[in-house]
Amino acid sequence: MKIEKPIVATNGTLSNPVNKIIECIYSRRAVRKYLKQPVDKMIIEQVVDAGRMAPSAMNRQTLNFHVLTNTALIKSFSKQIGKAAIKGITKMKAIEIGKSLISALLHPHDLSFFKEDDFVFHGAPVVIFISAPIDSEWAGLDSGACAQNMMLAAKSLGLDTCPVGFAKFVGDTKMYSMLNIAKKEHVVLAVILGYGDEIPEVHLRKKDNLFFIEQE
Ligand SMILES: Cc1cc2nc3c(=O)[nH]c(=O)nc-3n(C[C@H](O)[C@H](O)[C@H](O)COP(=O)(O)O)c2cc1C
């Protein structure tokens, strides 16, 4: 196989897009503004299928997908999750809040989206909840790999996404039962999906975190 010249990523953009997959990885952004255009069910199924193709610990394939496409319903879920998330944060111990504040200061993050009317699902036309067994030690990692596959597949099909960790608070809402998620499972993450109405700036990536351990 011919090895192309190393990829030099400046400002998060590729000077040498070696292939479509790498180009797709670099062009994905967390998009928080969507057109009202609905997403065809076949596209949703294709995106979820890409998620199913992600690796899973011991090939257990434990994840389930619960999808919302009704705009009014998404809005209601968003409102309730927002309230539950704020309650959840205020319930955190003072020490945890302190740690989060320090982390927020050390790793500046644009929190302007908190001012949005819908700061949970950002007005997206599709929400895909990813659930996993409560007792699964690998649930977070399986869900992360799955979500990334879905987000890249969506990007390659001309759609945008955002992973939504806040979605885990859906379990603390009155609407949770509507999702019909089994008692032994919980929501780990959601991925919102739709046709983006913004191209967010690239968040520059740290470059001081690669260490080659070279032995003679
Ligand atoms: C596990 C996880 C949870 C996240 N939760 C949220 C969330 O609840 N709301 C949100 O707007 N963005 C969320 N994000 C998106 C991140 O804020 C975003 O990926 C990060 O700022 C980097 O931006 P980029 O994805 O455009 O490169 C989450 C990302 C990850 C990986």
The ligand as a Gaussian input file, in Angstrom:
#p B3LYP/6-31G(d) Opt

LIG

0 1
 C      -19.278000      12.390000      25.925000
 C      -19.630000      13.727000      25.335000
 C      -20.700000      14.434000      25.855000
 C      -21.064000      15.654000      25.299000
 N      -22.181000      16.286000      25.772000
 C      -22.596000      17.426000      25.184000
 C      -23.821000      18.034000      25.600000
 O      -24.515000      17.559000      26.505000
 N      -24.218000      19.158000      24.963000
 C      -23.491000      19.701000      23.919000
 O      -23.919000      20.700000      23.355000
 N      -22.310000      19.161000      23.516000
 C      -21.857000      18.021000      24.112000
 N      -20.698000      17.427000      23.672000
 C      -19.947000      18.002000      22.540000
 C      -18.622000      18.621000      22.957000
 O      -18.862000      19.811000      23.658000
 C      -17.773000      18.852000      21.688000
 O      -17.539000      17.626000      21.075000
 C      -16.444000      19.545000      22.019000
 O      -16.669000      20.864000      22.433000
 C      -15.490000      19.581000      20.810000
 O      -16.087000      20.202000      19.705000
 P      -16.172000      19.451000      18.280000
 O      -16.946000      18.171000      18.505000
 O      -16.903000      20.404000      17.380000
 O      -14.782000      19.189000      17.835000
 C      -20.303000      16.200000      24.229000
 C      -19.206000      15.480000      23.734000
 C      -18.885000      14.269000      24.260000
 C      -17.721000      13.500000      23.678000

